[in-house]
């Protein structure tokens, strides 16, 4: 009796097109996987791997499972990406990104060029800009991180680091923004360093160039740049726990809205700046669509978590001065749906259109004269052009925050 894997025909097809599969009998490929979306140009799939999902794409030079079995489920795996061992679902990995053994990368993650993690890293709803490096034994869900200029000058998260993204009240309205999109996309900002055996309590914001010393638990925003942060040790104490008090409600709302506005700015960047670069790469349209899908999922996650938290906030909470006697009821509860809807709509702002047009026209001329490699083109931009792009994207962020803040005027957010 001849032994054949259930995906025998697809495996044969992949081998015939040039995919290196050392032990075909150990490979499982779902019936829904499209072999035409797996490149035959230098791809290697090691023994024990499982590949599922009709949206799965594997581009040339990718290496899957070099350190241990890998499961891929509806991921877009870019050129020369290395997924060395673990579970990967619903995420995008752009050129030369890599993850070590024991990775657990789930829905709506975007790892841009050369972003990477060592062994046993857990990510979900996480966006890492180029060169960002995560050490070992890390839980870094619900985060955005930028900063750094190369693989030798990169933002770093030390080993055994945790992003605390779940509260005693059962909330996950806790996204943390480490750096920002408007400056981060220019790939010219100083790196952020988060020392090992530390953590941060979301939602939290950090500026570029900040250094958190090893063992520090970050609990407060430091949006300023180039600060050294040393954590405090709290004295032991026991006090009453009162659920759903939300003493820092204004800060939670503000950080969530800023995070959402940055997601919109990143979407603008992909649609207007990065899209032409995808057209020059293998499976480029599939990667472009994959990134936009992940950004849409990220916005849905963040607005959903924010609404769920607001439902738990008492209508007579102290932070909202509209008061329970107001004819319109609580401003927060009345307007949270409208606030969240802002981040799914077109900005339709004449000033934004003017800023976008000025930058994009100049950028197209620059791009046409400076090649096809995204990283090289962005880093070669003159400072004046980068500053013009920052002004455009920062206006997108600020305009959305102002509109959201106007619907929650009692909080004085912006």
N, C-alpha and C positions, 0 to 999 in steps of 0.2 A: 504494500500500500504506500503510495507516494504521499509524503507529508507536504502540505501547502498551507500557508497562512490564509486567513479568510480574504485578505486583500491581495492575493497572489497576483492578479492581473495588473493591478495598479503598481505594485512593486516592480514587476517585470517592465512595465512601461517607463517607470522612473529610472531603472538601471539602464535601459536602452537609450534614454536621452542623456545619460551621463552622470546621474546622481550616484555617489559612492555609498553603497550599503553593504558593509562587511559581512553582516549576518542577517540575510533577508528573513529567515524563519522567525526571528525575534521581533520583527516590526509589525505594528498594527496600524492600519490606515482606515479611517471611517469611510463608509460608502459614499458619504456626501462630499468628501475631499475631491478637489479638482486637480488632477495631475498636471494640467497645463499651467497651474499657478505655482508650481514648484520648479525652480530653475535647474537645468542640467549643467550649469556652468560652475563647477567647483563646489557644489553642495555635498556635504557628508553627513549622513545620519547613522549614528553609532547604534550598537545593539541595545535592545530593550525599550525603544522609543515608541510612543503612541501619538498619532497625528489625527486630529479630528476637526470638523467644522468646514462648512462650505466657503467661509470667508478667510480661511487660512491661506497665506502667501509666504513662500520662502524664496528669497532672492539669491543671486549668485554669490558663492563664497561662504555661505552660512554653514556653521558647524553646530550640529545638534547632538547633545548627549555625550560629550567627550569625557566627563567625570562621573556620570551616572545616568540612569534612565531619565528621559524627558517626556512629559505630556504637553502637547500643544493643542489648544482648543480655540479656534477662531482668532488667531493672532496673525499680524503682519510682521514678518521677520525680514529685516532689511539686509542689504549686501554686507558680507563679512561679519555678520552678527554671530556671536557665540553664546548659545544657551547651554551651559555645561551640565546642568542636572536640576530637576525639579519640575514644578507645575506652572504653566503659563496659560492664562485665559483672557480673551477679550482685550488684548493690549497690542501696542505698536512698538517696535524696536527699530530705530533708524540706524544708518550705517555704522558699523563697528561697535555698537552697543554690546555689552556682554554681562552675563550673570553667572555666578559660581554655583557649585553644588548645593542642593537643598533649597534653592530659591522657591518662593511662593508668590507669584505675581498674578494678581487677579484683575478684575474688571476696570477698564477705563484708565489704564496706565499708559503713559507716553514716555519712552526713553529716547531722547534725541541722540544725535551723533556722539559716540564714544562715552556715553553715560554708562556706568558700570557698578556692579556690586560683587562683593566677595561671597563666601559661603553663608547659607542660612539667612537670607534677607527676605523679609515679607513686605510686599507692596500691594496697595489697592487704592484706586483713585489718586494715584501719585504721578506727578509730572516732573521729570528731571531734564534740565537743559544740558547742552553739550558739555562733556568732560566731568560732570558731577560724579563723585566717587563715594560709594557707601562701603564701609568696612564689613566685618562679619557679625553675625548674630544681632541683626537689626530689625526692628519693626518700625516702618516709616510710612504708614498708610495716611491718606488724606493730607498730603503735603505737596507743595510746589517748591522747587529749589533751583536757583540759577547761580551765576557767578563763576568767574574764572575765564581764562583765555586759551588754555591748551591742556593737554594731558599732564604737563609738568607744572601747571599753575591753575589748579582746579578747586572748586568747592569740595569739601570733605566732611563726611559724617563718620566719627570714630566708632569702633566696634562696641557692641553691647549698648547701642543707643535705642531709645524708645520715643516715639511720638505718642503721647497720651491723648487718645482721640475718642475716649468714651467716658462720660461723666457718671457720677452716682445717681443722677436722675434719668439715666438711660438715653442721653442725647449724644448725637454725633454731628452736631452743628459746630465742628471744631477744626475746620481747615486752617492750616498754617502756611503763611506766605513768607518764604525765605528768599529775600531779594524781591524783584518784581518783574513783570513782563516788559514794560516800556524800555527800561534800561538793559534788562537781561538779554533780550534778543540781539542786542548789538555785539555781544560776546567780547566786551571790553571792560567789564567791571571786575573789581578785586574779588577774590574768592571768599566764601564764608567757611569758617571752620567750627565744627561742633565736636568738642572733645569727647572721647570715649567714656563709656559707663555713665553717660548723662542722659538727659531727656528734655523734652519741652512739652508744656501743657497747652494744647490748642483750645481755641484759635489764637494764634500768636503771629506777630510780624517782626521780621529782622531786616536790617539794612545790609548793604553789601560791605564786605571787608570785615564784618564782625567776627570776633573770636570768643567762643564759649569754652572756658577751661574744662579739662576733664573732670567728670563727676558732678558737673553743674546741672541742676534742674531749672530750666527757664520757665518762668511763670508770668513774666511781664514783657510787653512789647518794647523792642529797641529798634525803631525804624531809622534812627540815625546810622550813618555809615562809620566804619572803622572804630568800633568800640570793643574793648576787652571786657567780658562779662564773667564775674565770679559769683557763683551761687551762694546763697545764704543757707545756713543750717538752722532749721526751726527747732525751738525748744519743745520737748514733749509736753503734750497737753491733751485733755479730754473735755470736749464741749458737746452740747446738744446738737444733733443734726436735724435740720428742718428742710424737708424736700421742697423743691420747686420755688425756692426763694429768689434765685437769680440776682444776687447782689451786683453782679457785673454785667447786667443785661445790655446796657448801652455799648459797652466794649465788644460784647459778643456779636451784637447786630452789626456794628461798624466793621469789624474784621471780616465777617461773612460777606458783607456787601462789597468791600474792597476786593476780596478774593474772587467773587463772581465777576466784578468789573474787569479784573485782570484776565479771567478766562475769555471774556468777550474781546479784549484787546489781542489776546493770542490768536483767537479765531480770525480777527481782522488781518493779522500778520500772515497767517497761513493762506488765507484767501487771496490776498493782494501781493504778497512778497514771495512766499515759498512755493506757491503753485507752479510757476514756470520751471522751477528746479526739479520738481517731480516729473515733469514731462520728458526730461532727458534721461531718466533712470529706468531700469527694468521694472515692470509692473508699477510704474509711477502713479498711474491713475488710481490703482487699488490702494496704494499707500496713502495717497492724498485723501481719498474717501474714508480710509480707516482712521486717519487722524481726526477728521471732522466728526466722524461718528463718536470717537472717544471724547472730544470736547463737548459734544451735545450731551453725551451720557454724564459727563462731569457736571455740567450745569444742572441737569435734571436731578442728580444726586444732591447737590448743594442746596438747591431750592426746596427739594423734598425734605431734607433734614432740617432746614430752617423752619419750614412750616410745621413740622412735627414738634419742634421745640416750642414754638409760639403757642401751640394748642395747650401746652402744659402751664404756660404762664398765667397766673390768676388775672382776671380782668381788672382788678383793682390794684395792680402792682404799683409799688412806690415810684418806679422810674418814669411812668407815663403820667404826665401832669393833666391829661385830659380828664382823668378821674372817672370814677364809676357813676357819677351823677350826670355825665355828659349825655346830651340827647343822642349823639351818634355812637355812644358806647366807647369802648376802648379803641384808641387810634391804632394800636399795634394789631389787634385782632381784626379790625375792620379793613386794614389796608395791606396786610401782608401778602395777599394774593396779587394785588396790583404791583406791589414792590417786586415780587419775584418775576412777574411777567415782563418787567422792563428788560431783563437780561436775555429774553428770547426774541426781542423786537429789533427792527432796524433803528439805529440812533436818529436818523433823519435830522441831522443838525448841519446847517449851512457852514458853520465854522469848522466842524469836523471834516466836511467834504472839501473845504478849501485846504486845510492842512494835509489831508490825505493826497489830494491831487498834486500839491506842490512837491511833497516828498516822493511820491510814486513816479512822477514824470522824471525827476532827477535820477531816481534809482534805476529806472529802466535804461536810461542812457549809460549810466555807470556799469550796470550789469552786462549790457551788450558789449562793452569794451574790456571786460575783465573775467571772462570765462564762465564755466558752468558749475564749478564746485561751490556749493552753498557756503560752507565755512570760510573758504578763502575769499569769496566775494564780500561777505559781510565784514570780515576782519580787515579787508583792504579799504573799506569806505573811509573817506576823509572825515575828520571829526565834525566838520560842519554839517555833512550829510547825515551822519549818525544822530547828531543833535536835533536835526529836523524831524527824523523819524521818531525820536523820543517824544518830542513835542506833540506829534500827532497821536501816538498811542496813549500818552499821559492825558491828553484831552479826552480821549474815549473813556478812560477810567474815571476821570474827574466829573465828566458830564453825567455819566450813569450814577455815580455816587450822589451828585447833587440832586438828581431827579428822585432817587430813592429816599434821600434825606428829607426832601420836601414832603413826601408822603408820611414821614414819621417825624414831623417837626418838633413834637414834644420832647424828643430825645436829644436834639441839638447835635446830631452826629457829624455833620459836615458844614 
